[in-house]
Amino acid sequence: MNSSLTLSITTFVYGFSAFLYILALVFRRRAPGVLATWVALLGLIGNTAGIAMRWAESYRMGFGHAPLSNLYESLVFFAWTITLLYLFIERRYGNRVIGAFTMPLAFLAMAYASLSPNVSDRIQPLLPALKSNWLIAHVITCFIGYAAFAVAFGLSIMYLIRQRQPQGRESLLDRFPKPAVIDDLTHQMIVFGFLFLSVGIISGAVWANSAWGRYWGWDPKETWSLITWFIYAALLHARHLKGWHGRRIAWLAVLGFMAVLFTYFGVSFLLSGLHSYLT
């Protein structure tokens, strides 16, 4: 079994896990939720194995580089990080409802990587500019940040739905964490993601100086990464200095994740630049 097949199977494992989490939420049953956790863990193991196998395959082909150099590989790592963060949160808070809003994101990332005709899973040699140890540091830190923002996005959608529940009326929303808990967890994820995105931008600047002789060149990917950083910086500023909570923070988190998606996909497909190799 090669890495591509392993990761393709992992796609369906993540999809089944997401289905079970949603099933557990809608029908208010514990058993599908417990099974969903184990299936998500199985998917994480398969995802990890696929990444390791792809790394080993690159060495056998004579390239020998970390599997983080193109769109396919970054999507696979994105899904892995989302799942790892979510399972940590589930274990810490003991609430599986969150999985109905986060595991679909991991599944969609893997599905796009494995099933889209626009994404190639071929292992190729690195371009000269990518032959640097900064590649691993830059990509890993950025995508840990992106994954944290993805989880914060799922939590924000939860919060906005939870707030629509009429007072005193019982519904499946009663299984959601309390709004204050969701709000606090969203903030924690955004702080976590913001720190890693900041490190990712800095490491990218150092890498750019090594590869192209300048720290910043206003490449479209650099520009949109900075825009995304400013959106989340504004969110944290509004929370800590202006006292914003609840719906306003949730909507800002949704806006921030839209910026993440455009930075990740929109720039790669719609705007040309030094980061076009990601496609």
C-alpha positions as CSV (number, residue, x, y, z in Angstrom):
1,M,0.0,0.0,0.0
2,N,1.4,3.4,-1.0
3,S,0.9,6.7,0.7
4,S,-1.7,8.0,-1.8
5,L,-4.0,5.0,-1.2
6,T,-3.5,5.2,2.6
7,L,-4.5,8.9,2.5
8,S,-7.4,8.3,0.2
9,I,-8.8,5.7,2.7
10,T,-8.2,8.2,5.5
11,T,-10.4,10.6,3.6
12,F,-13.4,8.2,3.9
13,V,-12.5,7.5,7.5
14,Y,-12.7,11.2,8.4
15,G,-16.0,11.4,6.4
16,F,-17.5,8.6,8.4
17,S,-16.3,10.2,11.7
18,A,-17.9,13.5,10.7
19,F,-21.1,11.7,9.8
20,L,-21.2,9.9,13.2
21,Y,-20.6,13.1,15.1
22,I,-23.5,14.8,13.3
23,L,-25.7,11.7,13.8
24,A,-24.9,11.8,17.5
25,L,-25.9,15.5,17.7
26,V,-29.1,15.2,15.7
27,F,-30.4,12.1,17.3
28,R,-29.0,12.8,20.8
29,R,-27.4,9.4,21.1
30,R,-24.1,8.7,22.9
31,A,-23.1,5.5,21.1
32,P,-22.5,7.2,17.7
33,G,-20.5,9.9,19.4
34,V,-18.2,7.4,21.1
35,L,-17.7,5.5,17.9
36,A,-17.0,8.8,16.1
37,T,-14.1,9.5,18.5
38,W,-12.5,6.2,17.8
39,V,-13.0,6.5,14.1
40,A,-11.4,10.0,14.2
41,L,-8.5,8.6,16.1
42,L,-8.2,5.8,13.5
43,G,-8.2,8.5,10.8
44,L,-5.5,10.4,12.6
45,I,-3.3,7.3,12.7
46,G,-3.9,6.6,9.0
47,N,-3.2,10.3,8.3
48,T,0.1,10.1,10.2
49,A,1.1,6.8,8.5
50,G,0.3,8.4,5.1
51,I,2.5,11.4,5.8
52,A,5.4,9.1,7.0
53,M,5.0,6.8,4.0
54,R,5.1,9.7,1.6
55,W,8.2,11.1,3.3
56,A,9.9,7.6,3.0
57,E,8.8,7.3,-0.7
58,S,10.4,10.6,-1.5
59,Y,13.7,9.3,-0.2
60,R,13.3,6.1,-2.3
61,M,12.7,8.3,-5.4
62,G,15.9,10.2,-4.6
63,F,14.2,13.5,-3.6
64,G,14.3,13.1,0.1
65,H,12.2,16.0,1.4
66,A,9.4,16.5,4.0
67,P,5.9,16.1,2.5
68,L,5.0,19.8,2.9
69,S,5.9,21.3,-0.5
70,N,2.7,21.4,-2.6
71,L,-1.0,21.8,-2.3
72,Y,-1.8,18.1,-1.9
73,E,0.7,17.7,0.9
74,S,-0.3,20.9,2.7
75,L,-4.0,19.8,2.6
76,V,-3.1,16.5,4.1
77,F,-1.1,18.2,6.9
78,F,-3.9,20.7,7.4
79,A,-6.5,17.8,8.0
80,W,-4.0,16.1,10.3
81,T,-3.6,19.2,12.5
82,I,-7.3,20.0,12.6
83,T,-8.0,16.4,13.8
84,L,-5.3,16.5,16.4
85,L,-6.4,19.8,17.8
86,Y,-10.0,18.7,17.9
87,L,-9.3,15.4,19.7
88,F,-7.3,17.3,22.3
89,I,-10.2,19.6,22.9
90,E,-12.7,16.7,23.1
91,R,-10.6,15.0,25.7
92,R,-10.1,18.1,27.7
93,Y,-13.7,19.3,27.7
94,G,-15.5,16.0,27.3
95,N,-18.0,17.3,24.7
96,R,-18.4,15.5,21.4
97,V,-20.8,18.0,19.9
98,I,-17.9,20.1,18.8
99,G,-16.8,17.3,16.5
100,A,-19.9,17.9,14.4
101,F,-18.5,21.3,13.5
102,T,-14.8,20.5,13.2
103,M,-14.4,17.0,11.8
104,P,-16.3,18.0,8.6
105,L,-13.5,20.6,8.0
106,A,-10.8,17.9,8.3
107,F,-12.8,15.7,5.9
108,L,-13.3,18.5,3.4
109,A,-9.5,19.2,3.4
110,M,-8.7,15.5,2.8
111,A,-11.5,15.1,0.2
112,Y,-10.2,18.1,-1.8
113,A,-6.7,16.7,-1.7
114,S,-7.6,13.1,-2.6
115,L,-10.6,13.6,-5.0
116,S,-10.1,16.9,-6.8
117,P,-8.8,16.6,-10.3
118,N,-7.1,20.0,-9.8
119,V,-4.7,18.6,-7.1
120,S,-1.9,16.3,-8.0
121,D,-0.6,13.8,-5.5
122,R,2.7,13.2,-7.4
123,I,5.9,13.3,-5.4
124,Q,8.2,15.7,-7.2
125,P,11.7,17.2,-6.5
126,L,11.8,20.5,-4.7
127,L,12.3,23.7,-6.6
128,P,15.6,25.4,-5.7
129,A,13.9,28.0,-3.6
130,L,12.3,25.3,-1.4
131,K,15.5,23.5,-0.6
132,S,15.8,24.9,2.8
133,N,15.4,23.8,6.4
134,W,13.1,26.8,6.8
135,L,10.5,25.0,4.7
136,I,9.5,22.7,7.5
137,A,9.4,25.4,10.2
138,H,7.4,27.8,8.0
139,V,4.8,25.4,6.7
140,I,4.3,23.6,10.1
141,T,3.8,26.8,12.1
142,C,1.5,28.4,9.5
143,F,-0.7,25.3,9.2
144,I,-0.9,24.8,13.0
145,G,-2.2,28.4,13.0
146,Y,-4.6,27.7,10.2
147,A,-5.9,24.6,11.9
148,A,-6.5,26.5,15.1
149,F,-8.4,29.1,13.2
150,A,-10.4,26.4,11.5
151,V,-11.4,25.0,14.9
152,A,-12.2,28.5,16.1
153,F,-14.4,28.9,13.0
154,G,-16.4,25.7,13.9
155,L,-16.8,26.9,17.4
156,S,-18.0,30.3,16.2
157,I,-20.6,28.7,14.1
158,M,-21.7,26.7,17.1
159,Y,-21.9,29.9,19.2
160,L,-24.0,31.7,16.6
161,I,-26.4,28.7,16.3
162,R,-26.5,28.3,20.1
163,Q,-27.5,32.0,20.5
164,R,-30.6,31.5,18.3
165,Q,-32.2,29.1,20.8
166,P,-35.4,30.7,22.3
167,Q,-35.2,31.1,26.1
168,G,-36.8,28.3,28.0
169,R,-37.3,26.0,25.0
170,E,-35.7,22.6,24.9
171,S,-33.9,21.5,21.7
172,L,-30.8,19.7,20.5
173,L,-28.9,22.9,21.2
174,D,-29.1,22.0,24.9
175,R,-26.3,19.5,24.1
176,F,-24.0,22.4,23.1
177,P,-21.5,23.8,25.6
178,K,-22.7,26.9,27.3
179,P,-22.2,30.1,25.2
180,A,-19.6,31.4,27.7
181,V,-17.6,28.1,27.3
182,I,-17.7,28.3,23.5
183,D,-16.7,31.9,23.6
184,D,-13.7,31.2,25.9
185,L,-12.6,28.2,23.9
186,T,-12.9,30.2,20.6
187,H,-10.6,32.8,22.2
188,Q,-8.1,30.2,23.3
189,M,-7.9,28.7,19.8
190,I,-7.5,32.2,18.2
191,V,-4.7,33.1,20.6
192,F,-3.0,29.8,19.9
193,G,-3.4,30.2,16.1
194,F,-2.3,33.8,16.2
195,L,1.0,32.9,17.9
196,F,1.8,30.2,15.4
197,L,0.8,32.3,12.4
198,S,3.1,35.1,13.7
199,V,5.9,32.6,14.0
200,G,5.1,31.3,10.5
201,I,5.2,34.8,9.0
202,I,8.5,35.5,10.7
203,S,10.1,32.2,9.6
204,G,8.8,32.8,6.1
205,A,10.5,36.2,6.0
206,V,13.8,34.7,7.2
207,W,13.4,32.0,4.5
208,A,12.6,34.6,1.8
209,N,15.8,36.5,2.7
210,S,17.8,33.4,2.4
211,A,16.2,32.4,-0.9
212,W,15.6,35.7,-2.7
213,G,17.7,38.2,-0.7
214,R,14.8,40.2,0.8
215,Y,12.6,39.7,3.9
216,W,9.4,41.0,2.3
217,G,8.4,41.5,-1.3
218,W,4.6,42.1,-1.1
219,D,4.0,38.8,-3.0
220,P,0.2,38.1,-3.0
221,K,0.6,35.3,-0.5
222,E,2.6,37.5,1.8
223,T,0.2,40.3,1.5
224,W,-2.9,38.2,2.3
225,S,-1.1,36.4,5.2
226,L,-0.5,39.9,6.6
227,I,-4.2,40.8,6.1
228,T,-5.2,37.6,7.9
229,W,-2.8,38.4,10.7
230,F,-4.3,41.9,11.1
231,I,-7.9,40.6,11.2
232,Y,-7.0,38.3,14.1
233,A,-4.9,41.0,15.7
234,A,-7.9,43.3,15.5
235,L,-10.1,40.5,17.0
236,L,-7.7,40.1,20.0
237,H,-7.5,43.9,20.4
238,A,-11.3,44.2,20.5
239,R,-11.6,41.5,23.0
240,H,-8.9,42.5,25.4
241,L,-9.1,46.3,25.2
242,K,-12.7,46.9,24.0
243,G,-14.3,44.1,26.0
244,W,-15.9,42.4,23.0
245,H,-17.3,39.0,23.5
246,G,-20.0,36.7,22.1
247,R,-21.5,37.4,18.7
248,R,-19.1,40.1,17.6
249,I,-16.1,37.9,18.3
250,A,-17.8,35.0,16.6
251,W,-18.4,37.0,13.4
252,L,-14.8,38.3,13.4
253,A,-13.6,34.7,13.8
254,V,-15.7,33.7,10.8
255,L,-14.3,36.7,8.8
256,G,-10.8,35.7,9.8
257,F,-11.3,32.1,8.6
258,M,-12.6,33.4,5.2
259,A,-9.3,35.4,4.9
260,V,-7.4,32.2,5.8
261,L,-9.2,30.3,3.0
262,F,-8.5,33.1,0.5
263,T,-4.9,33.2,1.6
264,Y,-4.6,29.5,1.2
265,F,-6.7,28.8,-2.0
266,G,-7.7,32.1,-3.6
267,V,-4.2,33.5,-3.8
268,S,-2.8,30.2,-5.2
269,F,-5.4,29.9,-8.0
270,L,-6.4,33.5,-8.7
271,L,-3.2,35.5,-8.2
272,S,0.3,34.7,-9.5
273,G,3.4,35.1,-7.4
274,L,6.4,33.3,-5.8
275,H,4.0,31.0,-4.0
276,S,2.4,29.6,-7.1
277,Y,4.3,26.4,-6.6
278,L,1.7,25.4,-4.0
279,T,-0.7,24.5,-6.8
